[in-house]
Amino acid sequence: MGGDYAPKNVVLGAIAAHSRIKPKSRLVLFGSHERILEECKQADFDAAKFDIVPTTEVIEMSDHPAKAFQQKTNSSITIGFAALAKLKIDGFASAGNTGAMLAGTMYTVKAIPGIIRPAISSEYALLNGGIGLLLDVGLNVDCKPDVLYQYGLLGSIYAKHIMGIEKPRIALLNIGAEEEKGNLLTKEAHNLMSDSTEFHFAGNIEAHQIYSGKIADVVVTDGFVGNIVLKQAESMYRLAKIQNIDNDFFNRFNYELYGGTPILGVNAPIVIGHGASTPKAIENMILQTEHVIKVGLIDKFMEALNNE
């Protein structure tokens, strides 16, 4: 029931994903049973191919995230997280209230032991045709150097096992390439990351170098700066369309292609989608969630932190 166009876009996205998920995977929809059946009927799709968990409440985009999660106990987000915590589902994805999704994450599945602060990551297009990873993009607007260091580790593991990059290059977003550049946060983070034996640190990277793919596969920054970079990147696609520019590179900034942003560093696969998600975006968010589950990303994080 989450998102600006729910449940229609969510159900249509789930229907599209159904033909692409693995044979042993199964989709579970949390929401109004009646409306889900109605959308399936209009799409001429057999609703029995889904598991449907009926809910009666909706956490609106305007609701206070933490209060709504605790008070609307029969909402799709709250019930979904309860199922995740009880291991009734293997991963949870939603295009609903982002704050409520974050509240649900910290109230139920929580951070992996050893993780100081989880992060939200986002993939982005590179000029060389590849994909890069940016984190954090909005979860923690104020960070300490050791948090940025852990982002480097989380990003490296994600890039290796999800993006298929054998030895990911991790760079720190800064105002200059020289190690002495930046503020107190980036200078100290650079010192910590330079000494790392847990990931390959490629040094500082400037904003104009992010999309070249020549320096880094993963770019680390705090959530304040990362959110600005992400939204500016998303605007490239919209501006190109407004100007009637049909360009392969700019087209790859369409958020629909990436589906959602995984929360890294928590005890279960959780993916947050854009509030305005189209059926195509929902479809890709589901496929992304399945992929995170199949490769055992959470176990990879735990192994790296010696928390087997």
Backbone as CSV, one residue per row, in Angstrom:
resi,resn,N_x,N_y,N_z,CA_x,CA_y,CA_z,C_x,C_y,C_z
1,MET,0.816,-1.206,0.000,0.000,0.000,0.000,0.855,1.263,0.000
2,GLY,2.166,1.110,-0.111,3.057,2.258,-0.053,3.332,2.862,-1.410
3,GLY,3.450,4.181,-1.448,3.771,4.863,-2.692,2.650,5.787,-3.128
4,ASP,2.983,6.707,-4.016,2.006,7.698,-4.467,0.885,7.083,-5.305
5,TYR,1.149,5.969,-5.939,0.167,5.372,-6.843,-0.171,3.936,-6.443
6,ALA,-0.149,3.696,-5.135,-0.485,2.364,-4.619,-2.004,2.248,-4.463
7,PRO,-2.539,1.008,-4.535,-1.783,-0.220,-4.786,-1.607,-0.574,-6.265
8,LYS,-2.194,0.226,-7.173,-2.187,-0.134,-8.582,-0.786,-0.390,-9.123
9,ASN,0.117,0.600,-8.978,1.468,0.449,-9.536,2.232,-0.690,-8.873
10,VAL,1.990,-0.880,-7.567,2.688,-1.945,-6.841,2.249,-3.312,-7.356
11,VAL,0.953,-3.491,-7.519,0.434,-4.779,-7.996,0.875,-5.035,-9.435
12,LEU,0.799,-4.015,-10.279,1.226,-4.197,-11.670,2.719,-4.515,-11.747
13,GLY,3.506,-3.883,-10.873,4.931,-4.186,-10.837,5.189,-5.605,-10.369
14,ALA,4.412,-6.056,-9.387,4.553,-7.421,-8.884,4.154,-8.436,-9.953
15,ILE,3.128,-8.108,-10.714,2.703,-8.993,-11.798,3.812,-9.118,-12.844
16,ALA,4.444,-7.992,-13.186,5.533,-8.007,-14.162,6.737,-8.792,-13.630
17,ALA,7.010,-8.634,-12.325,8.153,-9.329,-11.726,7.913,-10.825,-11.609
18,HIS,6.663,-11.225,-11.506,6.336,-12.638,-11.295,6.904,-13.529,-12.390
19,SER,6.905,-13.040,-13.611,7.405,-13.850,-14.738,8.926,-13.846,-14.826
20,ARG,9.583,-13.031,-13.990,11.041,-12.902,-14.078,11.770,-13.436,-12.843
21,ILE,11.079,-13.656,-11.745,11.742,-14.181,-10.554,12.046,-15.666,-10.738
22,LYS,12.913,-16.186,-9.888,13.295,-17.591,-9.969,12.094,-18.489,-9.664
23,PRO,12.096,-19.709,-10.235,10.956,-20.618,-10.044,10.606,-20.886,-8.579
24,LYS,11.609,-20.915,-7.699,11.338,-21.224,-6.298,11.041,-19.983,-5.453
25,SER,11.097,-18.811,-6.070,10.765,-17.589,-5.334,9.255,-17.367,-5.359
26,ARG,8.757,-16.697,-4.340,7.330,-16.395,-4.288,7.132,-15.001,-3.712
27,LEU,6.213,-14.267,-4.330,5.945,-12.906,-3.895,4.829,-12.861,-2.865
28,VAL,5.042,-12.087,-1.813,4.052,-11.889,-0.758,3.650,-10.418,-0.771
29,LEU,2.363,-10.150,-0.941,1.868,-8.779,-0.973,1.140,-8.467,0.333
30,PHE,1.516,-7.349,0.961,0.866,-6.900,2.192,-0.017,-5.702,1.849
31,GLY,-1.312,-5.823,2.104,-2.191,-4.701,1.788,-3.649,-5.097,1.780
32,SER,-4.479,-4.201,1.263,-5.918,-4.441,1.172,-6.191,-5.622,0.257
33,HIS,-6.726,-6.694,0.826,-7.007,-7.911,0.053,-7.946,-7.611,-1.106
34,GLU,-8.965,-6.830,-0.825,-9.970,-6.518,-1.837,-9.375,-5.727,-2.998
35,ARG,-8.565,-4.742,-2.689,-8.004,-3.900,-3.752,-6.934,-4.640,-4.547
36,ILE,-6.186,-5.524,-3.878,-5.193,-6.323,-4.602,-5.889,-7.256,-5.595
37,LEU,-6.958,-7.906,-5.141,-7.718,-8.787,-6.029,-8.304,-8.006,-7.198
38,GLU,-8.768,-6.801,-6.919,-9.353,-5.958,-7.965,-8.323,-5.592,-9.026
39,GLU,-7.121,-5.220,-8.600,-6.075,-4.863,-9.550,-5.635,-6.083,-10.370
40,CYS,-5.563,-7.242,-9.736,-5.200,-8.470,-10.451,-6.255,-8.820,-11.489
41,LYS,-7.515,-8.640,-11.115,-8.613,-8.943,-12.031,-8.558,-8.030,-13.244
42,GLN,-8.323,-6.732,-13.017,-8.255,-5.777,-14.125,-7.081,-6.080,-15.051
43,ALA,-6.027,-6.653,-14.485,-4.848,-7.004,-15.286,-4.941,-8.420,-15.855
44,ASP,-6.060,-9.094,-15.593,-6.271,-10.471,-16.055,-5.154,-11.392,-15.563
45,PHE,-4.854,-11.271,-14.264,-3.792,-12.054,-13.647,-4.376,-12.848,-12.484
46,ASP,-3.940,-14.110,-12.358,-4.429,-14.977,-11.293,-3.789,-14.580,-9.963
47,ALA,-4.561,-13.984,-9.070,-4.048,-13.514,-7.781,-3.527,-14.644,-6.910
48,ALA,-3.941,-15.877,-7.204,-3.478,-17.022,-6.417,-1.981,-17.275,-6.585
49,LYS,-1.379,-16.632,-7.585,0.066,-16.772,-7.772,0.850,-15.960,-6.744
50,PHE,0.155,-15.119,-6.008,0.749,-14.358,-4.907,0.291,-14.923,-3.579
51,ASP,1.089,-14.700,-2.533,0.592,-14.837,-1.165,0.141,-13.445,-0.750
52,ILE,-1.090,-13.325,-0.298,-1.627,-12.023,0.083,-1.886,-11.999,1.584
53,VAL,-1.264,-11.043,2.272,-1.471,-10.852,3.708,-2.317,-9.598,3.876
54,PRO,-3.579,-9.744,4.287,-4.478,-8.581,4.356,-4.112,-7.612,5.480
55,THR,-4.158,-6.317,5.163,-3.954,-5.267,6.160,-5.074,-4.239,6.011
56,THR,-5.304,-3.446,7.050,-6.438,-2.519,7.035,-6.025,-1.056,7.146
57,GLU,-4.739,-0.793,7.428,-4.293,0.585,7.608,-3.184,0.931,6.624
58,VAL,-3.015,2.224,6.405,-1.979,2.708,5.484,-1.187,3.820,6.163
59,ILE,0.133,3.707,6.161,0.986,4.802,6.630,1.152,5.759,5.458
60,GLU,0.571,6.939,5.603,0.609,7.921,4.522,1.975,8.607,4.465
61,MET,2.262,9.219,3.316,3.527,9.928,3.153,3.635,11.108,4.125
62,SER,2.499,11.647,4.541,2.489,12.812,5.425,2.537,12.432,6.905
63,ASP,2.424,11.148,7.226,2.425,10.705,8.623,3.803,10.852,9.244
64,HIS,3.821,11.042,10.569,5.096,11.029,11.298,5.614,9.592,11.281
65,PRO,6.811,9.364,10.739,7.293,7.993,10.507,7.268,7.077,11.722
66,ALA,7.951,7.470,12.794,8.069,6.595,13.960,6.730,6.390,14.644
67,LYS,5.949,7.478,14.800,4.646,7.367,15.460,3.702,6.484,14.648
68,ALA,3.686,6.692,13.334,2.789,5.909,12.475,3.149,4.433,12.508
69,PHE,4.457,4.138,12.497,4.876,2.735,12.524,4.399,2.053,13.806
70,GLN,4.446,2.757,14.916,4.042,2.184,16.197,2.529,2.177,16.397
71,GLN,1.846,3.190,15.856,0.406,3.316,16.099,-0.442,2.580,15.067
72,LYS,-0.002,2.570,13.813,-0.768,1.878,12.769,-0.252,0.442,12.667
73,THR,-0.666,-0.357,13.642,-0.136,-1.711,13.777,-0.639,-2.680,12.719
74,ASN,-1.657,-2.257,11.962,-2.161,-3.133,10.904,-1.889,-2.548,9.527
75,SER,-0.835,-1.756,9.426,-0.439,-1.206,8.124,0.435,-2.208,7.388
76,SER,0.563,-2.020,6.092,1.359,-2.955,5.293,2.835,-2.914,5.692
77,ILE,3.345,-1.733,6.058,4.744,-1.632,6.465,4.976,-2.328,7.802
78,THR,4.106,-2.072,8.781,4.277,-2.677,10.103,4.126,-4.191,10.059
79,ILE,3.113,-4.671,9.364,2.883,-6.112,9.252,4.009,-6.772,8.459
80,GLY,4.486,-6.081,7.433,5.589,-6.616,6.632,6.850,-6.789,7.445
81,PHE,7.173,-5.800,8.256,8.364,-5.906,9.101,8.213,-7.002,10.153
82,ALA,7.005,-7.169,10.662,6.771,-8.240,11.632,7.033,-9.601,10.993
83,ALA,6.596,-9.761,9.752,6.835,-11.018,9.034,8.318,-11.228,8.775
84,LEU,9.022,-10.146,8.468,10.465,-10.234,8.222,11.205,-10.630,9.493
85,ALA,10.814,-10.026,10.609,11.469,-10.323,11.888,11.239,-11.765,12.319
86,LYS,10.080,-12.315,11.956,9.741,-13.693,12.319,10.209,-14.701,11.266
87,LEU,10.961,-14.217,10.256,11.518,-15.052,9.185,10.437,-15.708,8.328
88,LYS,9.256,-15.096,8.265,8.191,-15.603,7.393,8.426,-15.167,5.955
89,ILE,9.219,-14.120,5.777,9.667,-13.697,4.452,11.183,-13.498,4.521
90,ASP,11.842,-13.529,3.371,13.299,-13.434,3.333,13.804,-12.036,3.042
91,GLY,12.949,-11.172,2.507,13.330,-9.796,2.204,12.082,-8.951,2.101
92,PHE,12.232,-7.647,2.310,11.077,-6.753,2.332,11.382,-5.503,1.513
93,ALA,10.482,-5.145,0.598,10.654,-3.965,-0.247,9.377,-3.141,-0.229
94,SER,9.528,-1.828,-0.253,8.358,-0.950,-0.249,8.702,0.393,-0.861
95,ALA,7.704,0.993,-1.519,7.838,2.356,-2.036,7.093,3.323,-1.121
96,GLY,6.799,2.881,0.086,6.035,3.693,1.029,6.881,4.719,1.752
97,ASN,6.316,5.245,2.838,6.955,6.283,3.647,8.374,5.861,4.031
98,THR,9.381,6.586,3.520,10.780,6.215,3.758,11.113,6.240,5.240
99,GLY,10.640,7.264,5.948,10.903,7.365,7.380,10.339,6.193,8.143
100,ALA,9.145,5.741,7.762,8.526,4.586,8.423,9.297,3.312,8.122
101,MET,9.825,3.203,6.906,10.651,2.050,6.562,11.929,2.035,7.404
102,LEU,12.524,3.201,7.600,13.734,3.281,8.412,13.430,3.000,9.874
103,ALA,12.276,3.512,10.356,11.870,3.242,11.734,11.628,1.750,11.927
104,GLY,10.953,1.140,10.967,10.696,-0.296,11.042,11.972,-1.105,11.047
105,THR,12.937,-0.660,10.262,14.227,-1.352,10.211,14.899,-1.354,11.578
106,MET,14.957,-0.191,12.215,15.674,-0.072,13.476,14.890,-0.643,14.658
107,TYR,13.562,-0.664,14.571,12.754,-1.231,15.647,12.714,-2.762,15.601
108,THR,12.826,-3.329,14.405,12.614,-4.775,14.269,13.896,-5.543,13.942
109,VAL,14.394,-5.426,12.717,15.535,-6.261,12.322,16.863,-5.733,12.868
110,LYS,16.979,-4.421,13.057,18.135,-3.759,13.679,19.420,-3.906,12.865
111,ALA,20.448,-3.204,13.322,21.743,-3.225,12.639,22.517,-4.488,12.975
112,ILE,23.355,-4.932,12.042,24.250,-6.060,12.283,25.219,-5.675,13.413
113,PRO,25.441,-6.554,14.377,26.399,-6.246,15.439,27.751,-5.814,14.877
114,GLY,28.239,-4.692,15.356,29.493,-4.151,14.854,29.313,-2.983,13.912
115,ILE,28.114,-2.862,13.342,27.832,-1.735,12.453,27.454,-0.524,13.296
116,ILE,28.171,0.567,13.100,27.899,1.779,13.866,26.591,2.409,13.402
117,ARG,26.482,2.617,12.100,25.256,3.162,11.510,25.040,2.537,10.132
118,PRO,23.877,1.990,9.883,23.582,1.480,8.535,23.570,2.635,7.529
119,ALA,23.561,2.290,6.253,23.556,3.303,5.192,22.546,2.928,4.117
120,ILE,22.084,3.942,3.401,21.279,3.716,2.205,22.187,3.940,1.004
121,SER,22.195,3.001,0.102,23.057,3.111,-1.073,22.223,3.315,-2.328
122,SER,22.857,3.805,-3.370,22.178,3.985,-4.653,23.151,3.728,-5.788
123,GLU,22.722,2.966,-6.765,23.536,2.734,-7.949,23.339,3.883,-8.933
124,TYR,24.366,4.150,-9.761,24.273,5.226,-10.742,25.048,4.846,-12.003
125,ALA,24.723,5.499,-13.095,25.321,5.181,-14.386,26.717,5.774,-14.529
126,LEU,27.606,5.018,-15.193,28.958,5.485,-15.502,29.111,5.675,-17.015
127,LEU,29.969,6.602,-17.403,30.185,6.871,-18.822,30.742,5.671,-19.568
128,ASN,31.477,4.809,-18.850,32.078,3.637,-19.501,31.089,2.493,-19.677
129,GLY,29.828,2.745,-19.335,28.793,1.726,-19.506,28.520,0.915,-18.265
130,GLY,29.351,1.085,-17.246,29.170,0.337,-16.009,28.246,1.015,-15.032
131,ILE,28.255,0.487,-13.816,27.415,1.011,-12.742,28.298,1.326,-11.544
132,GLY,28.041,2.451,-10.905,28.744,2.816,-9.690,27.801,2.766,-8.501
133,LEU,28.360,2.865,-7.298,27.560,2.830,-6.079,27.912,4.029,-5.210
134,LEU,26.880,4.706,-4.711,27.058,5.870,-3.839,26.402,5.589,-2.494
135,LEU,27.107,5.872,-1.394,26.550,5.743,-0.065,27.319,6.642,0.904
136,ASP,26.579,7.219,1.820,25.167,7.142,2.152,24.413,8.180,1.320
137,VAL,23.135,7.935,1.038,22.363,8.894,0.250,21.191,9.470,1.038
138,GLY,21.315,9.480,2.370,20.278,10.169,3.117,19.938,9.651,4.495
139,LEU,20.504,8.516,4.896,20.131,7.960,6.201,20.808,8.714,7.340
140,ASN,22.089,9.032,7.187,22.847,9.713,8.247,23.451,10.998,7.706
141,VAL,22.845,12.124,8.039,23.324,13.401,7.508,24.551,13.907,8.263
142,ASP,24.763,13.395,9.460,25.954,13.741,10.235,26.729,12.453,10.521
143,CYS,27.972,12.404,10.090,28.763,11.183,10.251,30.103,11.478,10.919
144,LYS,30.660,10.442,11.529,32.011,10.504,12.067,32.931,9.715,11.134
145,PRO,34.231,9.930,11.216,35.168,9.262,10.301,35.053,7.744,10.293
146,ASP,34.849,7.125,11.472,34.777,5.665,11.490,33.512,5.147,10.813
147,VAL,32.459,5.978,10.769,31.246,5.603,10.041,31.530,5.581,8.543
148,LEU,32.213,6.608,8.040,32.568,6.635,6.621,33.479,5.464,6.257
149,TYR,34.364,5.101,7.172,35.231,3.942,6.942,34.367,2.678,6.745
150,GLN,33.380,2.495,7.627,32.512,1.320,7.500,31.704,1.359,6.211
151,TYR,31.328,2.561,5.768,30.628,2.661,4.488,31.507,2.108,3.366
152,GLY,32.809,2.375,3.471,33.731,1.839,2.476,33.707,0.321,2.453
153,LEU,33.662,-0.288,3.643,33.611,-1.744,3.736,32.288,-2.289,3.207
154,LEU,31.168,-1.679,3.634,29.846,-2.119,3.176,29.729,-1.974,1.661
155,GLY,30.195,-0.841,1.133,30.130,-0.612,-0.305,30.982,-1.587,-1.086
156,SER,32.142,-1.935,-0.548,33.033,-2.878,-1.214,32.393,-4.257,-1.313
157,ILE,31.779,-4.704,-0.221,31.127,-6.019,-0.209,29.940,-6.041,-1.166
158,TYR,29.157,-4.973,-1.156,27.997,-4.887,-2.058,28.459,-4.907,-3.519
159,ALA,29.469,-4.096,-3.829,29.943,-4.013,-5.208,30.478,-5.359,-5.705
160,LYS,31.116,-6.104,-4.822,31.681,-7.391,-5.218,30.590,-8.430,-5.464
161,HIS,29.647,-8.540,-4.544,28.687,-9.638,-4.612,27.400,-9.301,-5.367
162,ILE,27.034,-8.031,-5.450,25.823,-7.650,-6.168,26.145,-7.115,-7.556
163,MET,27.200,-6.313,-7.667,27.551,-5.698,-8.946,28.572,-6.511,-9.732
164,GLY,29.154,-7.535,-9.088,30.072,-8.427,-9.788,31.441,-7.859,-10.052
165,ILE,31.895,-6.909,-9.233,33.227,-6.310,-9.392,34.186,-7.020,-8.435
166,GLU,35.168,-7.702,-8.960,36.019,-8.551,-8.137,36.808,-7.759,-7.093
167,LYS,37.380,-6.626,-7.494,38.149,-5.807,-6.555,37.688,-4.356,-6.667
168,PRO,36.590,-4.019,-5.990,36.008,-2.677,-6.117,36.970,-1.602,-5.617
169,ARG,36.984,-0.472,-6.312,37.779,0.687,-5.908,36.875,1.624,-5.101
170,ILE,37.296,1.944,-3.893,36.505,2.768,-3.004,37.125,4.157,-2.916
171,ALA,36.347,5.196,-3.188,36.857,6.562,-3.118,36.015,7.389,-2.150
172,LEU,36.632,8.417,-1.591,35.987,9.321,-0.653,35.669,10.627,-1.362
173,LEU,34.401,11.026,-1.389,33.995,12.256,-2.057,34.547,13.455,-1.291
174,ASN,35.233,14.344,-2.031,35.905,15.465,-1.372,35.980,16.645,-2.334
175,ILE,36.504,17.773,-1.867,36.608,18.976,-2.690,37.927,19.029,-3.455
176,GLY,38.732,18.008,-3.304,39.995,17.928,-4.024,40.554,16.532,-3.949
177,ALA,41.423,16.199,-4.879,41.989,14.850,-4.912,43.107,14.659,-3.901
178,GLU,43.760,15.758,-3.496,44.881,15.659,-2.578,44.408,15.230,-1.188
179,GLU,45.211,14.418,-0.515,44.803,13.866,0.768,44.632,14.919,1.857
180,GLU,45.287,16.065,1.716,45.160,17.097,2.741,43.934,17.984,2.528
181,LYS,43.192,17.781,1.445,42.007,18.599,1.152,40.820,18.151,2.014
182,GLY,39.855,19.073,2.152,38.605,18.719,2.811,38.427,19.328,4.177
183,ASN,37.366,18.898,4.868,37.101,19.353,6.224,37.657,18.331,7.221
184,LEU,37.397,18.556,8.496,37.924,17.655,9.521,37.433,16.224,9.319
185,LEU,36.168,16.084,8.908,35.588,14.754,8.703,36.310,13.999,7.590
186,THR,36.432,14.608,6.425,37.029,13.891,5.291,38.528,13.664,5.477
187,LYS,39.207,14.599,6.138,40.639,14.408,6.381,40.895,13.195,7.269
188,GLU,40.127,13.089,8.354,40.325,11.956,9.257,39.846,10.660,8.624
189,ALA,38.736,10.738,7.879,38.241,9.536,7.183,39.275,9.051,6.174
190,HIS,39.910,9.985,5.489,40.951,9.620,4.522,42.100,8.887,5.216
191,ASN,42.499,9.376,6.388,43.576,8.717,7.136,43.210,7.285,7.491
192,LEU,41.967,7.084,7.949,41.512,5.741,8.328,41.448,4.824,7.110
193,MET,40.885,5.318,6.021,40.681,4.496,4.834,41.998,4.180,4.135
194,SER,42.945,5.077,4.239,44.261,4.848,3.601,44.978,3.645,4.194
195,ASP,44.711,3.387,5.456,45.378,2.278,6.145,44.591,0.966,6.068
196,SER,43.477,0.970,5.356,42.604,-0.208,5.353,43.199,-1.391,4.595
197,THR,43.033,-2.557,5.195,43.367,-3.810,4.513,42.093,-4.576,4.165
198,GLU,40.930,-3.952,4.455,39.634,-4.607,4.242,39.013,-4.258,2.892
199,PHE,39.481,-3.197,2.276,38.988,-2.827,0.950,40.063,-2.020,0.232
200,HIS,39.901,-1.881,-1.081,40.877,-1.155,-1.897,40.492,0.322,-1.951
201,PHE,41.255,1.158,-1.242,40.964,2.584,-1.191,41.682,3.301,-2.321
202,ALA,40.904,4.036,-3.128,41.455,4.720,-4.295,41.708,6.197,-4.040
203,GLY,41.522,6.655,-2.797,41.782,8.050,-2.465,40.555,8.925,-2.604
204,ASN,40.779,10.226,-2.630,39.691,11.190,-2.783,39.200,11.242,-4.218
205,ILE,37.937,11.641,-4.361,37.373,11.847,-5.693,36.557,13.127,-5.668
206,GLU,36.658,13.921,-6.722,35.868,15.137,-6.827,34.558,14.845,-7.550
207,ALA,33.576,15.716,-7.349,32.237,15.471,-7.882,32.227,15.303,-9.397
208,HIS,33.067,16.066,-10.108,33.044,15.983,-11.572,33.679,14.692,-12.089
209,GLN,34.293,13.913,-11.194,34.932,12.662,-11.610,34.066,11.432,-11.343
210,ILE,32.957,11.609,-10.643,32.153,10.470,-10.192,31.706,9.584,-11.349
211,TYR,31.210,10.198,-12.426,30.548,9.423,-13.477,31.503,8.879,-14.546
212,SER,32.780,9.195,-14.441,33.724,8.702,-15.448,34.003,7.212,-15.284
213,GLY,33.977,6.734,-14.036,34.297,5.339,-13.777,35.790,5.062,-13.807
214,LYS,36.611,6.100,-13.980,38.061,5.908,-14.077,38.735,5.779,-12.719
215,ILE,38.102,6.324,-11.682,38.729,6.348,-10.360,38.103,5.363,-9.397
216,ALA,36.775,5.295,-9.388,36.106,4.518,-8.341,34.893,3.752,-8.850
217,ASP,34.631,2.637,-8.175,33.393,1.880,-8.369,32.389,2.229,-7.280
218,VAL,32.909,2.647,-6.120,32.082,3.005,-4.969,32.538,4.361,-4.453
219,VAL,31.581,5.272,-4.255,31.888,6.596,-3.725,31.246,6.731,-2.351
220,VAL,32.054,7.082,-1.364,31.605,7.186,0.025,31.466,8.653,0.426
221,THR,30.368,8.979,1.097,30.157,10.320,1.621,29.104,10.254,2.719
222,ASP,28.868,11.377,3.397,27.819,11.389,4.420,26.463,11.542,3.747
223,GLY,25.392,11.273,4.495,24.053,11.265,3.924,23.560,12.603,3.429
224,PHE,24.066,13.696,3.997,23.661,15.038,3.553,24.160,15.299,2.145
225,VAL,25.461,15.135,1.958,26.058,15.358,0.640,25.565,14.309,-0.353
226,GLY,25.478,13.058,0.095,25.059,11.982,-0.791,23.660,12.165,-1.331
227,ASN,22.767,12.679,-0.503,21.391,12.908,-0.949,21.334,14.007,-1.997
228,ILE,22.159,15.031,-1.825,22.224,16.115,-2.820,22.744,15.582,-4.152
229,VAL,23.808,14.773,-4.095,24.375,14.195,-5.317,23.349,13.312,-6.021
230,LEU,22.641,12.485,-5.245,21.639,11.583,-5.821,20.532,12.361,-6.529
231,LYS,20.003,13.381,-5.867,18.893,14.132,-6.458,19.343,14.939,-7.673
232,GLN,20.576,15.405,-7.648,21.098,16.098,-8.827,21.230,15.110,-9.991
233,ALA,21.689,13.892,-9.676,21.831,12.872,-10.721,20.465,12.517,-11.313
234,GLU,19.460,12.372,-10.454,18.112,12.048,-10.942,17.579,13.165,-11.840
235,SER,17.983,14.412,-11.553,17.497,15.536,-12.352,18.068,15.522,-13.770
236,MET,19.222,14.853,-13.959,19.818,14.785,-15.296,18.850,14.139,-16.283
237,TYR,18.211,13.050,-15.838,17.272,12.343,-16.703,16.073,13.222,-17.028
238,ARG,15.517,13.879,-16.001,14.337,14.720,-16.213,14.664,15.910,-17.114
239,LEU,15.832,16.532,-16.903,16.224,17.667,-17.731,16.438,17.248,-19.180
240,ALA,17.029,16.072,-19.368,17.245,15.572,-20.728,15.909,15.368,-21.438
241,LYS,14.923,14.846,-20.717,13.607,14.621,-21.316,12.918,15.936,-21.644
242,ILE,13.058,16.922,-20.740,12.453,18.237,-20.985,13.036,18.868,-22.241
243,GLN,14.346,18.646,-22.448,15.032,19.207,-23.613,14.925,18.297,-24.841
244,ASN,14.131,17.226,-24.727,13.947,16.260,-25.826,15.280,15.655,-26.278
245,ILE,16.151,15.400,-25.294,17.447,14.779,-25.582,17.336,13.268,-25.357
246,ASP,17.590,12.517,-26.396,17.561,11.054,-26.282,19.005,10.565,-26.299
247,ASN,19.556,10.364,-25.107,20.957,9.997,-24.971,21.069,8.767,-24.078
248,ASP,21.821,7.765,-24.503,21.916,6.507,-23.763,22.413,6.723,-22.333
249,PHE,23.407,7.594,-22.180,23.959,7.826,-20.846,22.932,8.474,-19.935
250,PHE,22.302,9.556,-20.384,21.312,10.228,-19.551,20.094,9.350,-19.300
251,ASN,19.733,8.521,-20.256,18.594,7.617,-20.079,18.838,6.628,-18.948
252,ARG,20.102,6.324,-18.694,20.440,5.370,-17.634,20.341,5.987,-16.234
253,PHE,20.004,7.267,-16.172,19.751,7.906,-14.877,18.275,7.812,-14.487
254,ASN,17.493,7.128,-15.290,16.085,6.899,-14.969,16.003,5.965,-13.761
255,TYR,15.446,6.453,-12.656,15.406,5.664,-11.414,14.654,4.346,-11.581
256,GLU,13.773,4.277,-12.592,13.004,3.047,-12.794,13.910,1.844,-13.045
257,LEU,15.070,2.084,-13.637,15.974,0.994,-14.000,16.604,0.332,-12.777
258,TYR,16.670,1.070,-11.661,17.370,0.578,-10.477,16.421,0.099,-9.380
259,GLY,15.173,0.514,-9.474,14.157,-0.013,-8.559,14.140,0.629,-7.205
260,GLY,15.184,0.448,-6.430,15.182,0.967,-5.072,16.571,1.086,-4.497
261,THR,16.635,1.546,-3.255,17.907,1.713,-2.562,17.973,0.761,-1.377
262,PRO,18.899,-0.176,-1.375,19.014,-1.120,-0.259,19.563,-0.433,0.990
263,ILE,19.092,-0.869,2.148,19.678,-0.434,3.409,20.800,-1.409,3.729
264,LEU,22.017,-0.926,3.810,23.179,-1.786,4.035,23.592,-1.746,5.501
265,GLY,23.894,-2.928,6.051,24.367,-3.008,7.425,23.316,-3.437,8.418
266,VAL,22.172,-3.930,7.925,21.126,-4.413,8.827,20.955,-5.919,8.657
267,ASN,20.173,-6.524,9.559,20.117,-7.986,9.644,19.193,-8.680,8.646
268,ALA,18.653,-7.957,7.699,17.780,-8.570,6.696,17.777,-7.707,5.440
269,PRO,17.474,-8.306,4.279,17.403,-7.532,3.033,16.188,-6.604,3.025
270,ILE,16.444,-5.303,2.975,15.379,-4.298,2.942,15.702,-3.314,1.832
271,VAL,14.717,-3.067,0.956,14.919,-2.158,-0.165,13.807,-1.114,-0.156
272,ILE,14.203,0.150,-0.278,13.248,1.252,-0.273,13.127,1.818,-1.677
273,GLY,11.898,1.896,-2.176,11.657,2.422,-3.515,11.238,3.880,-3.501
274,HIS,11.255,4.485,-4.669,10.835,5.875,-4.846,9.326,5.976,-4.615
275,GLY,8.883,7.034,-3.938,7.455,7.198,-3.665,6.608,7.249,-4.925
276,ALA,7.182,7.774,-6.010,6.447,7.888,-7.271,6.713,6.702,-8.190
277,SER,7.109,5.571,-7.633,7.498,4.407,-8.432,6.423,3.986,-9.432
278,THR,6.862,3.752,-10.662,6.014,3.196,-11.705,6.017,1.669,-11.576
279,PRO,5.154,0.981,-12.308,5.210,-0.487,-12.293,6.599,-1.027,-12.663
280,LYS,7.288,-0.385,-13.617,8.628,-0.824,-14.014,9.605,-0.689,-12.840
281,ALA,9.502,0.412,-12.092,10.381,0.614,-10.936,10.099,-0.428,-9.857
282,ILE,8.826,-0.722,-9.620,8.451,-1.741,-8.632,8.977,-3.106,-9.067
283,GLU,8.839,-3.415,-10.340,9.346,-4.683,-10.880,10.840,-4.825,-10.602
284,ASN,11.602,-3.793,-10.899,13.049,-3.848,-10.691,13.412,-3.840,-9.213
285,MET,12.601,-3.187,-8.377,12.843,-3.210,-6.936,12.685,-4.633,-6.393
286,ILE,11.688,-5.348,-6.889,11.461,-6.735,-6.467,12.616,-7.623,-6.917
287,LEU,13.041,-7.465,-8.167,14.142,-8.276,-8.688,15.440,-7.985,-7.938
288,GLN,15.641,-6.719,-7.585,16.823,-6.338,-6.824,16.809,-6.996,-5.446
289,THR,15.651,-6.998,-4.809,15.511,-7.618,-3.490,15.783,-9.117,-3.557
290,GLU,15.244,-9.766,-4.585,15.488,-11.199,-4.757,16.978,-11.481,-4.931
291,HIS,17.649,-10.638,-5.710,19.085,-10.840,-5.961,19.893,-10.717,-4.675
292,VAL,19.562,-9.713,-3.852,20.245,-9.526,-2.571,20.067,-10.761,-1.686
293,ILE,18.871,-11.336,-1.715,18.587,-12.545,-0.921,19.397,-13.725,-1.448
294,LYS,19.366,-13.917,-2.770,19.983,-15.101,-3.376,21.497,-15.156,-3.170
295,VAL,22.160,-13.988,-3.195,23.619,-14.006,-3.041,24.045,-14.027,-1.576
296,GLY,23.085,-13.948,-0.660,23.412,-13.995,0.763,24.208,-12.793,1.227
297,LEU,23.792,-11.592,0.774,24.551,-10.376,1.078,24.690,-10.138,2.581
298,ILE,23.634,-10.394,3.341,23.689,-10.151,4.784,24.757,-11.035,5.432
299,ASP,24.837,-12.284,5.000,25.872,-13.186,5.524,27.271,-12.666,5.187
300,LYS,27.422,-12.076,3.992,28.722,-11.532,3.595,29.133,-10.397,4.536
301,PHE,28.159,-9.548,4.893,28.449,-8.463,5.830,28.870,-9.025,7.184
302,MET,28.112,-10.017,7.657,28.405,-10.604,8.968,29.779,-11.251,8.982
303,GLU,30.123,-11.942,7.918,31.429,-12.587,7.843,32.537,-11.544,7.905
304,ALA,32.347,-10.430,7.214,33.361,-9.383,7.198,33.545,-8.757,8.572
305,LEU,32.491,-8.767,9.364,32.556,-8.180,10.701,32.798,-9.242,11.781
306,ASN,33.111,-10.479,11.327,33.377,-11.580,12.248,32.210,-11.847,13.190
307,ASN,31.009,-11.787,12.603,29.791,-12.041,13.395,29.029,-13.228,12.847
308,GLU,29.748,-14.273,12.414,29.071,-15.439,11.869,28.177,-16.069,12.944
